[in-house]
Amino acid sequence: MNRIMLPVGMSSFTEICRNNYYYIDKTGLIQDLLEKDFSSVTLITRPRRFGKTLAMSMLSAFFDIRGKNEKLFEGLYIATQKELCKKWMNQYPVIFLSMKNIDGLRFESAYEMLTLEIADLYKQHSYLLDSDMIDTDDKVIFSRIKENLASDAEIKKSLLLLTRMMKSYYQKPVIMLLDEYDVPIAKAEEKNYYAQMLDVISTMLGTALKDNEALRFAVITGCLRITKESIFTGANNFVTDTISDNRYNEYFGFTQSEVQTLLSDTGCQAYAEKIREWYDGYHFGDLDIYCPWDVLNYIRDLQSDNTAIPQSYWKNTSGNTIIRSFIDYAGTSITRKLETLLEGGYIVQKIEEDLTYDYLHSSENNLWSVLYLTGYLTKVSGSGVMGLRNNGEVALTIPNLEVKEIFESTIMRWFDDNAKIWNREQLFTAVWNGDAQRITEELNKLLRRTISYHDYREDFYHAFLAGIFTGAGYMVESNREHGEGRSDIVIYNPVAGQVAIFEAKYTHKLENLASDCDRAIAQIDDRMYAKEFEAEYDQVLCYGISFFKKRCIVKKK
């Protein structure tokens, strides 16, 4: 295995190149932006950890007039385009601003983070204050923003002011690069100050992008394409590129050929199939894409330990609050579709790519759209997909083993939590009153709220039963040892002096539900599960229960 320097967690193009880290050449993006459907404003949306920030850093290094970066690009594709480099390389003033760190529990704290980011940006251009070509009044406002003393109105127009001042100084229009533009909006929606943050961000971007003669062009990245009307109103010559498009799909993520080269360079060819199963499967436009964050992390681990197993590196890189909020909103209406996905199948859904965060929960379609646009689902490639209509519908599936593990460990747990907060008082009352018919009814309701897939085994139902009572303050023992064997679940109600014993059976055929329930009752009798509790508790209730998929029958001994 060849040990090479992998840029895991690095998003600075300059740092990667100057320190000889491994770099997969994505400089063709520069040529495509300038020559393919050139627009004044280009919005590129991709899931997190697919190289958006590194791409923006590369664009900044190429265009920024303050740099002399020919050596950084030596040996890369764009260096072969001599005329383009002569015209564009380090020829324009550049504003590069990332909004990925703008967050706060309250609007005031998030707004403070925003003003600090803007102040830091202004500090990078402090040289403007020394120029005689800059308007004196503009310098006064510039100083207030730089010192974090600006008014709300000045912050909202800060990007417009900076472009105007830089154009005056350089006598050239400005290229603006805005990374992760939607993070402040997403965080604001999550923490209930959406309208306040949207007012600031939409005004800031709107004034900078609409009819701004100081702007040469802008490139903006994010995870979701927020509707133009809500944040980019009036932006001229506006083009969006999402994971459904084919303009720039090869520049975000790793292609198959790039992964093969990386594996060859690192001597990890033997792990190609494992990497494909875990980290491939995304489809951007017509192209098959690997998640670069995962591939680099796993190869780095292999370089230290060639027995390392794949991990869910992507899961822990960001919060999943949007997904959780949809589960709380949608409840059981989406369980069957999630089961289909977890079984390796696909679902057909209409995808809405123009979204507003305040209306994300207005329809179930928005849930699937968000899961698709943020990388939890991908479109099914190839033919054979049934049920598609020509109205924006897409066949969706889980892309790989990593995301499947996220669904299993995270999303299913959230569904379990959601089911547990359902009112179970009638179930508990029925258990302690010995009402087997009502227990049957209530458990069937709960079963329909759960997710399971190829997992209808006794251990699934044991965990299901134990979870219902554990979350309600009862003492629960699972598979308790007895003199004559093991009962499945024992529930203690010590204040009332009661114990409930459940013996569960999994039924392979629906018609055997009743007989298998009788078999469970017989086992309680034969093995004397109740005997040891009779001296200590006033009431010992014994129940047999049989399950078939999402149905059950309960009988009392």
C-alpha positions as CSV (number, residue, x, y, z in Angstrom):
1,M,0.0,0.0,0.0
2,N,1.3,3.4,-1.0
3,R,1.2,6.1,1.7
4,I,0.3,9.5,0.2
5,M,-0.9,12.7,1.7
6,L,-4.7,12.7,1.5
7,P,-6.5,16.1,2.1
8,V,-9.1,14.7,4.5
9,G,-11.1,17.6,5.9
10,M,-9.1,20.2,3.9
11,S,-11.1,22.7,1.8
12,S,-8.3,25.2,0.9
13,F,-7.1,24.6,-2.7
14,T,-4.0,26.7,-2.1
15,E,-3.0,24.8,1.0
16,I,-3.5,21.4,-0.8
17,C,-1.4,22.4,-3.7
18,R,1.4,24.2,-1.9
19,N,1.8,21.2,0.5
20,N,1.6,18.6,-2.2
21,Y,-1.5,16.9,-1.0
22,Y,-3.3,14.5,-3.3
23,Y,-5.7,16.4,-5.6
24,I,-8.2,15.1,-8.1
25,D,-8.2,17.6,-10.9
26,K,-11.5,19.5,-10.9
27,T,-10.2,22.6,-12.7
28,G,-12.3,21.9,-15.7
29,L,-15.1,23.6,-13.7
30,I,-13.5,27.0,-14.5
31,Q,-13.7,26.5,-18.2
32,D,-17.3,25.2,-18.0
33,L,-18.4,28.1,-15.9
34,L,-17.0,30.6,-18.4
35,E,-17.9,28.9,-21.6
36,K,-21.0,26.7,-21.0
37,D,-24.2,28.6,-20.5
38,F,-22.4,31.6,-19.0
39,S,-24.6,33.5,-16.6
40,S,-24.4,36.4,-14.3
41,V,-25.4,34.3,-11.3
42,T,-24.9,30.5,-11.1
43,L,-26.3,28.6,-8.1
44,I,-24.9,25.1,-7.6
45,T,-26.6,22.8,-5.1
46,R,-25.1,19.5,-3.9
47,P,-25.3,17.5,-0.7
48,R,-22.8,18.2,2.1
49,R,-19.3,16.8,1.8
50,F,-19.2,16.7,-2.0
51,G,-16.5,19.3,-2.4
52,K,-18.4,22.5,-2.8
53,T,-16.1,24.6,-0.6
54,L,-12.9,23.2,-2.1
55,A,-14.3,24.0,-5.6
56,M,-15.0,27.6,-4.5
57,S,-11.5,27.9,-3.0
58,M,-10.1,26.7,-6.3
59,L,-12.1,29.3,-8.2
60,S,-10.9,32.0,-5.8
61,A,-7.3,31.0,-6.3
62,F,-7.7,31.1,-10.1
63,F,-9.6,34.5,-10.5
64,D,-8.3,36.6,-7.6
65,I,-6.3,39.6,-8.9
66,R,-4.3,39.7,-5.6
67,G,-2.7,36.3,-6.3
68,K,0.0,35.1,-8.7
69,N,-1.0,31.5,-8.8
70,E,0.3,30.1,-12.0
71,K,2.4,27.5,-10.1
72,L,-0.6,26.3,-8.2
73,F,-2.3,25.2,-11.4
74,E,0.8,23.7,-13.1
75,G,0.0,20.2,-14.3
76,L,-3.8,20.7,-14.0
77,Y,-6.2,20.7,-16.9
78,I,-7.0,24.4,-16.8
79,A,-3.3,25.3,-17.4
80,T,-3.5,23.7,-20.9
81,Q,-6.1,26.3,-21.8
82,K,-3.6,29.1,-22.5
83,E,-5.9,31.8,-23.9
84,L,-8.4,31.3,-21.1
85,C,-5.7,31.5,-18.5
86,K,-4.3,34.7,-20.1
87,K,-7.7,36.4,-20.0
88,W,-8.9,35.2,-16.6
89,M,-6.2,33.9,-14.3
90,N,-5.7,36.4,-11.4
91,Q,-7.3,39.1,-13.5
92,Y,-10.4,40.0,-11.4
93,P,-11.1,41.2,-7.9
94,V,-12.8,38.4,-5.9
95,I,-15.1,38.4,-2.9
96,F,-15.1,34.9,-1.3
97,L,-17.5,34.5,1.6
98,S,-18.6,31.3,3.3
99,M,-21.8,31.3,5.4
100,K,-21.4,27.7,6.7
101,N,-20.7,28.9,10.3
102,I,-23.6,31.3,10.7
103,D,-25.7,29.7,13.5
104,G,-27.3,30.5,16.8
105,L,-30.0,29.4,19.2
106,R,-31.6,32.9,18.8
107,F,-31.7,35.3,15.9
108,E,-29.5,37.8,17.9
109,S,-26.6,35.3,18.3
110,A,-26.9,34.1,14.6
111,Y,-27.0,37.7,13.4
112,E,-23.9,38.5,15.5
113,M,-22.1,35.5,13.8
114,L,-23.1,37.0,10.4
115,T,-21.8,40.5,11.2
116,L,-18.5,39.0,12.4
117,E,-18.1,37.1,9.2
118,I,-18.8,40.2,7.2
119,A,-16.3,42.2,9.4
120,D,-13.6,39.5,8.8
121,L,-14.3,39.8,5.0
122,Y,-13.9,43.5,5.2
123,K,-10.6,43.2,7.1
124,Q,-9.3,41.2,4.1
125,H,-9.8,44.3,2.0
126,S,-8.6,47.0,4.5
127,Y,-6.4,48.4,1.7
128,L,-9.4,50.1,0.3
129,L,-9.4,52.6,3.1
130,D,-6.0,53.9,1.9
131,S,-7.1,54.5,-1.7
132,D,-7.9,58.0,-3.1
133,M,-10.2,56.3,-5.6
134,I,-12.7,55.4,-2.9
135,D,-15.6,57.7,-1.9
136,T,-15.0,59.2,1.6
137,D,-18.5,58.4,2.8
138,D,-18.1,54.8,1.7
139,K,-14.9,54.6,3.7
140,V,-16.8,55.7,6.8
141,I,-19.4,52.9,6.4
142,F,-16.6,50.4,5.5
143,S,-14.9,51.2,8.8
144,R,-18.0,50.7,10.8
145,I,-18.6,47.3,9.1
146,K,-15.0,46.3,9.6
147,E,-15.1,47.2,13.3
148,N,-18.5,45.4,13.7
149,L,-20.3,48.6,14.5
150,A,-22.6,48.8,11.5
151,S,-26.3,49.3,11.5
152,D,-28.7,46.6,10.2
153,A,-29.2,48.5,7.0
154,E,-25.5,48.7,6.4
155,I,-25.0,45.0,7.0
156,K,-27.8,44.3,4.5
157,K,-26.0,46.3,1.8
158,S,-22.5,45.3,2.8
159,L,-21.9,43.0,-0.2
160,L,-23.1,45.7,-2.6
161,L,-20.9,48.3,-1.0
162,L,-17.8,46.1,-1.1
163,T,-18.3,45.2,-4.8
164,R,-18.7,48.9,-5.6
165,M,-15.6,49.9,-3.7
166,M,-13.5,47.1,-5.1
167,K,-14.6,48.0,-8.7
168,S,-13.5,51.6,-8.0
169,Y,-10.1,50.5,-6.7
170,Y,-9.3,47.9,-9.4
171,Q,-11.2,49.5,-12.3
172,K,-12.6,46.0,-13.0
173,P,-15.9,44.4,-12.0
174,V,-15.9,41.9,-9.1
175,I,-16.4,38.1,-9.1
176,M,-18.4,37.1,-6.1
177,L,-18.2,33.5,-4.6
178,L,-20.7,32.7,-1.9
179,D,-20.4,29.3,-0.2
180,E,-23.2,27.5,1.7
181,Y,-25.6,30.4,1.2
182,D,-28.5,28.5,2.7
183,V,-27.0,27.4,6.0
184,P,-28.2,30.5,7.9
185,I,-31.7,30.0,6.5
186,A,-31.8,26.3,7.4
187,K,-30.6,27.0,10.9
188,A,-33.1,29.8,11.3
189,E,-36.0,27.6,10.3
190,E,-34.8,24.9,12.7
191,K,-34.7,27.4,15.6
192,N,-37.7,29.5,14.8
193,Y,-36.3,32.8,13.6
194,Y,-36.7,32.1,9.9
195,A,-38.5,35.3,8.9
196,Q,-35.9,37.5,10.6
197,M,-32.9,35.7,9.0
198,L,-34.5,35.5,5.6
199,D,-35.1,39.3,5.7
200,V,-31.4,39.9,6.2
201,I,-30.0,37.3,3.8
202,S,-32.4,38.0,1.0
203,T,-31.8,41.7,1.1
204,M,-28.0,41.2,1.3
205,L,-28.0,38.9,-1.7
206,G,-30.7,40.7,-3.6
207,T,-28.9,44.1,-3.5
208,A,-25.6,42.5,-4.4
209,L,-26.9,40.4,-7.3
210,K,-29.6,42.5,-8.9
211,D,-28.6,45.2,-11.5
212,N,-25.2,45.5,-9.8
213,E,-22.9,47.1,-12.4
214,A,-19.9,46.4,-10.1
215,L,-20.5,42.6,-10.4
216,R,-18.8,40.6,-13.2
217,F,-20.5,37.3,-12.2
218,A,-21.4,35.3,-9.0
219,V,-21.1,31.6,-8.2
220,I,-23.2,30.5,-5.2
221,T,-23.3,27.0,-3.5
222,G,-25.6,25.4,-1.1
223,C,-27.5,22.2,-0.3
224,L,-31.0,23.3,-1.4
225,R,-32.3,25.5,-4.1
226,I,-34.5,28.0,-2.2
227,T,-37.1,29.4,-4.5
228,K,-35.8,32.4,-6.5
229,E,-38.7,34.5,-5.4
230,S,-37.9,34.2,-1.8
231,I,-34.2,35.0,-1.8
232,F,-32.9,35.8,-5.4
233,T,-35.7,38.1,-6.5
234,G,-34.7,40.1,-9.5
235,A,-31.3,38.5,-10.1
236,N,-30.5,38.8,-13.8
237,N,-29.4,35.9,-16.0
238,F,-29.8,33.4,-13.1
239,V,-28.9,29.7,-13.7
240,T,-29.2,26.9,-11.2
241,D,-27.4,23.5,-11.3
242,T,-28.8,20.8,-9.1
243,I,-28.1,17.1,-8.8
244,S,-30.7,16.6,-11.6
245,D,-28.7,18.6,-14.1
246,N,-25.7,17.7,-16.3
247,R,-23.7,21.0,-16.4
248,Y,-21.2,20.5,-13.6
249,N,-21.9,17.0,-12.3
250,E,-18.4,15.7,-12.7
251,Y,-16.9,18.4,-10.6
252,F,-18.6,17.6,-7.3
253,G,-17.8,14.1,-5.9
254,F,-15.6,11.5,-7.5
255,T,-16.3,9.7,-10.7
256,Q,-15.6,6.0,-11.2
257,S,-12.5,6.7,-13.2
258,E,-11.2,9.1,-10.5
259,V,-11.7,6.5,-7.8
260,Q,-9.9,3.8,-9.8
261,T,-7.0,6.2,-10.3
262,L,-7.0,7.0,-6.6
263,L,-7.1,3.3,-5.6
264,S,-4.2,2.6,-8.0
265,D,-2.1,5.5,-6.7
266,T,-2.6,4.4,-3.1
267,G,-2.4,0.6,-3.7
268,C,-5.9,0.0,-2.5
269,Q,-7.3,-1.7,-5.6
270,A,-8.3,-4.8,-3.5
271,Y,-10.9,-2.6,-1.7
272,A,-12.6,-1.3,-4.8
273,E,-15.8,-3.4,-4.4
274,K,-16.2,-2.6,-0.7
275,I,-15.8,1.2,-1.5
276,R,-18.3,0.9,-4.3
277,E,-20.9,-0.8,-2.1
278,W,-20.5,1.7,0.8
279,Y,-19.8,5.1,-0.9
280,D,-20.9,4.9,-4.5
281,G,-24.5,5.0,-5.9
282,Y,-25.2,8.8,-6.1
283,H,-26.5,9.9,-9.5
284,F,-25.9,13.5,-10.4
285,G,-27.5,14.1,-13.8
286,D,-26.5,11.1,-15.9
287,L,-23.3,10.5,-14.0
288,D,-22.5,7.9,-11.3
289,I,-20.8,9.6,-8.3
290,Y,-18.9,8.6,-5.1
291,C,-19.0,10.7,-1.9
292,P,-15.4,12.1,-1.8
293,W,-15.4,12.6,2.0
294,D,-16.1,8.9,2.6
295,V,-13.6,7.6,0.0
296,L,-10.7,9.7,1.4
297,N,-11.5,8.9,5.0
298,Y,-11.7,5.2,4.4
299,I,-8.4,5.1,2.3
300,R,-6.7,7.1,5.1
301,D,-7.9,4.5,7.6
302,L,-6.6,1.7,5.4
303,Q,-3.2,3.3,5.2
304,S,-3.0,3.0,8.9
305,D,-4.7,-0.4,9.2
306,N,-5.3,-2.6,6.2
307,T,-8.0,-4.4,8.1
308,A,-10.1,-1.3,8.7
309,I,-13.8,-1.7,7.9
310,P,-15.9,1.0,6.3
311,Q,-17.5,3.5,8.6
312,S,-20.3,6.0,8.3
313,Y,-18.1,9.0,8.0
314,W,-20.7,11.2,6.3
315,K,-23.3,10.7,9.1
316,N,-21.4,12.7,11.7
317,T,-20.4,15.7,9.6
318,S,-23.6,17.7,10.0
319,G,-26.9,17.7,11.9
320,N,-29.9,15.8,10.5
321,T,-32.6,18.1,12.1
322,I,-34.5,18.6,8.9
323,I,-34.9,14.8,8.5
324,R,-36.0,14.4,12.1
325,S,-38.5,17.2,11.7
326,F,-40.1,15.5,8.8
327,I,-40.5,12.2,10.7
328,D,-42.2,14.1,13.5
329,Y,-44.5,15.7,11.0
330,A,-45.3,12.8,8.7
331,G,-45.6,10.0,11.3
332,T,-46.9,6.7,10.0
333,S,-47.9,7.9,6.6
334,I,-44.4,7.3,5.3
335,T,-43.5,4.0,7.1
336,R,-44.4,1.7,4.2
337,K,-42.3,3.7,1.8
338,L,-39.3,3.7,4.2
339,E,-39.7,-0.1,4.6
340,T,-39.6,-0.5,0.8
341,L,-36.4,1.6,0.6
342,L,-34.8,-0.4,3.4
343,E,-35.6,-3.6,1.6
344,G,-33.5,-2.3,-1.3
345,G,-36.5,-1.3,-3.4
346,Y,-37.5,2.1,-4.8
347,I,-40.4,4.5,-4.5
348,V,-41.8,6.8,-7.1
349,Q,-42.2,10.4,-6.0
350,K,-42.6,13.9,-7.5
351,I,-39.5,16.0,-6.7
352,E,-39.8,19.7,-5.9
353,E,-36.5,21.4,-6.4
354,D,-37.7,24.9,-5.6
355,L,-38.3,24.9,-1.9
356,T,-38.7,27.4,0.9
357,Y,-37.7,26.4,4.4
358,D,-40.9,27.8,6.0
359,Y,-43.0,25.5,3.8
360,L,-40.9,22.4,3.9
361,H,-43.4,20.5,5.9
362,S,-46.4,21.5,3.7
363,S,-46.5,18.2,1.8
364,E,-45.1,14.7,1.9
365,N,-43.5,15.3,-1.5
366,N,-41.2,17.9,0.2
367,L,-39.9,15.2,2.5
368,W,-38.8,13.0,-0.3
369,S,-37.4,16.0,-2.2
370,V,-35.3,17.0,0.7
371,L,-34.0,13.5,1.2
372,Y,-33.1,13.4,-2.5
373,L,-31.5,16.8,-2.7
374,T,-29.5,16.3,0.5
375,G,-28.0,12.9,-0.5
376,Y,-30.1,10.5,1.6
377,L,-31.8,9.1,-1.5
378,T,-30.7,9.0,-5.1
379,K,-32.6,8.4,-8.4
380,V,-32.6,4.9,-9.8
381,S,-30.4,4.5,-12.8
382,G,-31.1,2.4,-15.8
383,S,-34.3,1.1,-17.3
384,G,-37.0,-1.1,-15.8
385,V,-38.5,1.5,-13.4
386,M,-42.3,1.1,-13.4
387,G,-44.9,3.7,-12.6
388,L,-43.1,6.9,-13.7
389,R,-45.3,9.6,-15.2
390,N,-44.0,12.6,-17.1
391,N,-44.7,15.2,-14.3
392,G,-41.4,15.5,-12.4
393,E,-41.6,12.0,-10.8
394,V,-38.4,10.2,-10.0
395,A,-37.7,6.7,-8.8
396,L,-35.8,7.0,-5.6
397,T,-33.6,4.5,-3.7
398,I,-31.0,4.4,-1.0
399,P,-27.7,5.0,-2.7
400,N,-25.3,2.7,-0.7
401,L,-24.6,0.8,2.5
402,E,-23.4,3.8,4.4
403,V,-26.7,5.7,3.9
404,K,-28.6,2.4,4.6
405,E,-26.8,2.2,7.9
406,I,-27.9,5.8,8.6
407,F,-31.5,4.9,7.9
408,E,-31.2,1.8,10.1
409,S,-29.5,3.4,13.0
410,T,-30.8,7.0,13.0
411,I,-34.1,7.3,11.1
412,M,-35.6,4.1,12.4
413,R,-34.6,5.1,15.9
414,W,-36.5,8.4,15.4
415,F,-39.5,6.5,14.3
416,D,-39.3,4.4,17.4
417,D,-39.1,7.5,19.5
418,N,-42.1,9.0,17.6
419,A,-44.1,5.8,18.3
420,K,-43.2,5.9,22.0
421,I,-44.7,9.3,22.6
422,W,-48.0,8.1,21.3
423,N,-50.5,7.9,24.2
424,R,-50.2,4.3,25.6
425,E,-52.3,4.8,28.8
426,Q,-55.1,2.7,27.4
427,L,-52.6,-0.1,26.7
428,F,-51.2,0.0,30.2
429,T,-54.6,0.1,31.8
430,A,-55.6,-3.0,29.7
431,V,-52.4,-4.9,30.8
432,W,-53.0,-4.3,34.5
433,N,-56.8,-5.0,34.1
434,G,-56.2,-8.3,32.3
435,D,-58.0,-7.1,29.2
436,A,-56.3,-9.1,26.4
437,Q,-58.7,-7.9,23.7
438,R,-57.9,-4.3,24.4
439,I,-54.1,-5.1,24.6
440,T,-54.4,-6.7,21.1
441,E,-56.1,-3.6,19.7
442,E,-53.6,-1.1,21.2
443,L,-50.5,-3.2,20.2
444,N,-51.8,-3.5,16.6
445,K,-52.1,0.3,16.5
446,L,-48.5,0.7,17.7
447,L,-47.2,-2.0,15.3
448,R,-48.6,0.0,12.4
449,R,-46.5,3.0,13.6
450,T,-43.2,1.1,13.5
451,I,-40.8,0.4,10.7
452,S,-39.5,-3.1,10.0
453,Y,-38.1,-4.7,6.9
454,H,-37.0,-8.4,6.6
455,D,-36.8,-8.2,10.3
456,Y,-40.0,-9.9,11.5
457,R,-38.2,-12.2,14.0
458,E,-38.8,-12.8,17.6
459,D,-36.0,-10.5,18.7
460,F,-37.6,-7.6,16.8
461,Y,-40.9,-8.2,18.7
462,H,-39.0,-8.6,22.1
463,A,-37.4,-5.2,21.6
464,F,-40.7,-3.7,20.5
465,L,-42.5,-4.9,23.7
466,A,-39.7,-4.0,26.0
467,G,-39.4,-0.5,24.4
468,I,-43.1,0.3,25.0
469,F,-42.9,-0.2,28.7
470,T,-39.3,0.9,29.4
471,G,-40.1,4.4,28.1
472,A,-43.0,4.7,30.5
473,G,-41.3,4.3,33.8
474,Y,-41.9,0.6,34.4
475,M,-39.1,-1.8,35.3
476,V,-38.6,-4.2,32.4
477,E,-36.6,-7.5,32.3
478,S,-36.1,-9.2,28.9
479,N,-35.5,-12.9,28.7
480,R,-35.4,-13.3,32.5
481,E,-34.0,-16.6,33.7
482,H,-36.4,-18.8,35.6
483,G,-36.1,-22.2,37.1
484,E,-37.9,-23.9,34.2
485,G,-36.7,-21.6,31.3
486,R,-36.8,-18.1,30.0
487,S,-39.9,-15.8,29.7
488,D,-39.6,-13.1,27.0
489,I,-40.6,-10.0,28.9
490,V,-41.4,-9.3,32.5
491,I,-43.0,-5.9,33.4
492,Y,-43.0,-4.8,37.1
493,N,-45.6,-2.4,38.6
494,P,-44.2,-2.5,42.2
495,V,-46.4,0.3,43.6
496,A,-49.5,-1.7,42.7
497,G,-47.9,-5.1,43.5
498,Q,-48.4,-6.3,40.0
499,V,-46.2,-8.2,37.5
500,A,-47.1,-8.9,33.8
501,I,-45.3,-11.8,32.0
502,F,-45.3,-11.9,28.2
503,E,-44.3,-14.9,26.2
504,A,-44.0,-13.9,22.5
505,K,-44.1,-16.1,19.4
506,Y,-43.4,-15.2,15.8
507,T,-45.9,-16.7,13.4
508,H,-44.8,-17.6,9.8
509,K,-48.4,-17.8,8.5
510,L,-51.3,-15.5,9.3
511,E,-53.7,-18.4,9.8
512,N,-51.5,-19.7,12.7
513,L,-51.7,-16.5,14.8
514,A,-54.3,-17.9,17.2
515,S,-52.7,-21.4,17.6
516,D,-49.2,-19.9,18.2
517,C,-50.7,-17.6,20.8
518,D,-52.1,-20.7,22.5
519,R,-48.7,-22.3,22.3
520,A,-47.2,-19.3,24.1
521,I,-49.8,-19.7,26.9
522,A,-49.0,-23.4,27.2
523,Q,-45.3,-22.6,27.5
524,I,-46.0,-20.2,30.4
525,D,-47.8,-23.1,32.1
526,D,-45.4,-25.8,31.4
527,R,-42.4,-23.9,32.5
528,M,-44.0,-22.3,35.5
529,Y,-42.9,-18.7,34.7
530,A,-45.3,-17.2,37.2
531,K,-44.5,-19.3,40.2
532,E,-41.6,-17.3,41.7
533,F,-43.6,-14.1,41.7
534,E,-46.6,-15.4,43.5
535,A,-45.3,-14.9,47.0
536,E,-44.0,-11.4,46.5
537,Y,-46.7,-9.8,44.3
538,D,-50.4,-9.5,44.8
539,Q,-51.2,-10.1,41.1
540,V,-49.3,-12.0,38.4
541,L,-50.7,-11.6,34.9
542,C,-49.6,-13.9,32.2
543,Y,-50.0,-13.2,28.5
544,G,-49.3,-15.2,25.4
545,I,-48.8,-13.1,22.3
546,S,-48.2,-14.1,18.7
547,F,-47.0,-11.8,15.9
548,F,-47.3,-11.9,12.1
549,K,-45.6,-8.9,10.5
550,K,-47.7,-5.9,11.8
551,R,-50.4,-7.9,13.4
552,C,-50.7,-9.7,16.7
553,I,-53.1,-11.6,19.0
554,V,-52.9,-11.5,22.8
555,K,-54.5,-14.0,25.1
556,K,-54.5,-14.1,28.9
557,K,-53.7,-17.2,30.9
